Amino acid sequence: MAHVELADRIKHLPPYLFAAIDRMKQDAVAKGIDLIDLSIGDPDIPTPDHIVEAMKQAVEKAAHHRYPSYEGMLSYREAVSAWYKQRFNVSLEAKTEVLSLIGSKEGIGHIPLAFINPGDVVLVPSPGYPVYPVGTMFAGGEPYMMPLKEENAFLPDFSSIPSDILKRAKLMFLNYPNNPTAANAPVDFFRQAIEFAGKHGIIVCHDAAYSEMYYDNKKPMSFLELEGAKEIGIEFHSLSKTYNMTGWRIGFAVGNKDVIAGLGKIKSNLDSGVFQAIQEASIAALKTDDATLSSIRNIYQERRDAMYEGLKALGLSLNKPGATFYLWAKVPSAFDSSGFVAYLLEKCGVLCTPGVGFGAPGEGYIRFALTQPVSRIKEAVERIKKVL
Ligand SMILES: *Cc1c(COP(=O)(O)O)cnc(C)c1O
């Protein structure tokens, strides 16, 4: 073939943010720089032993070597339902209101295919997880960016969305605790979102990947706790961050049964479910005792405190996160976000993520991920101190 032509839907996509960062990282490592990588939200802590043990036993069972069911084993969906009841006091029908996912990224990327026709609008928080707008565009939809501004506590302002956009809007992504801003949403915001979505006939897809990554014992809520939520939306969850299982690729969607069925229909035509041994291990994960989870949270809390206090002492402007393993800091006024990331990498071998990579309203910020031991975090702060 003389020339391989990409389809329009991928031709003009910006390079996936983390692919570009990976290249910067490889260049730095090739130059022999002792890199402190705080750029990617991938836990450095291993999956807890009892989950690995459950996997070892499950992988030996021949019954798990065959195609799994599309929607997930009933026992896995029941474990999700029991977890929701215990954690949020939300009741879910395992058969109709729970769906397994090959990581929540997979479900988030695919859901627009189930509900979006060409010309339909999807409301997307910005800065935000890049999969929301890209999944929308793959389905022929139009993302409408809802800016998350610091003066609005990083919550979208529904009243600023033009009425012609609202007429075409069919789906909205929300994400709290939020990546990348580390903000959480108060209950009143979720109430407002439910009312707004109900009034305009918009499906709400709440991405709750960080609901278990919280500090100071302040547990984030599920939006499904609120009256009316299950009539209009679903929640995406991931085992990746909660149980240090990013490599295992498993998550779930829960909530409105018609929305769950629509996503399930797309999936049954595209994939063949999650390896059942992984589902067995995930049942063990969902039953993890509080002591194990607290010890993981304590590790992050120590890191958060070291990074927050350190950056604050350097004069950087940032909020102390109540959840997520991110810090969202303003860049000094002499820089833009990409310039500051490149400066820190070059001058002190500390890698973080430029806010603009999460969308234009992220310009002026950088994101640090707390995915290094506290000793390295303290060293990163010391190094930054010398070049500021
Ligand atoms: C990490 C992350 C996810 C997805 O994780 P999976 O590993 O695909 O389950 C989803 N949303 C946000 C905002 C994330 O940061």
Ligand as a Chemical Component Dictionary entry (heavy atoms), coordinates in Angstrom:
data_LIG
# 
_chem_comp.id                   LIG 
_chem_comp.type                 NON-POLYMER 
_chem_comp.pdbx_formal_charge   0 
_chem_comp.three_letter_code    LIG 
# 
loop_
_chem_comp_atom.comp_id 
_chem_comp_atom.atom_id 
_chem_comp_atom.alt_atom_id 
_chem_comp_atom.type_symbol 
_chem_comp_atom.charge 
_chem_comp_atom.model_Cartn_x 
_chem_comp_atom.model_Cartn_y 
_chem_comp_atom.model_Cartn_z 
_chem_comp_atom.pdbx_ordinal 
LIG C1 C1 C 0 -8.174  6.327  36.361 1  
LIG C2 C2 C 0 -9.471  6.933  35.914 2  
LIG C3 C3 C 0 -10.482 6.160  35.332 3  
LIG C4 C4 C 0 -10.379 4.759  34.858 4  
LIG O1 O1 O 0 -9.793  3.804  35.294 5  
LIG P1 P1 P 0 -9.894  2.326  34.772 6  
LIG O2 O2 O 0 -8.549  1.799  35.104 7  
LIG O3 O3 O 0 -10.170 2.309  33.305 8  
LIG O4 O4 O 0 -10.999 1.704  35.541 9  
LIG C5 C5 C 0 -11.688 6.760  35.028 10 
LIG N1 N1 N 0 -11.906 8.039  35.271 11 
LIG C6 C6 C 0 -10.967 8.823  35.812 12 
LIG C7 C7 C 0 -11.278 10.237 36.038 13 
LIG C8 C8 C 0 -9.710  8.294  36.121 14 
LIG O5 O5 O 0 -8.774  9.112  36.592 15 
# 
loop_
_chem_comp_bond.comp_id 
_chem_comp_bond.atom_id_1 
_chem_comp_bond.atom_id_2 
_chem_comp_bond.value_order 
_chem_comp_bond.pdbx_ordinal 
LIG C1 C2 SING 1  
LIG C2 C3 SING 2  
LIG C2 C8 DOUB 3  
LIG C3 C4 SING 4  
LIG C3 C5 DOUB 5  
LIG C4 O1 SING 6  
LIG O1 P1 SING 7  
LIG P1 O2 DOUB 8  
LIG P1 O3 SING 9  
LIG P1 O4 SING 10 
LIG C5 N1 SING 11 
LIG N1 C6 DOUB 12 
LIG C6 C7 SING 13 
LIG C6 C8 SING 14 
LIG C8 O5 SING 15 
# 
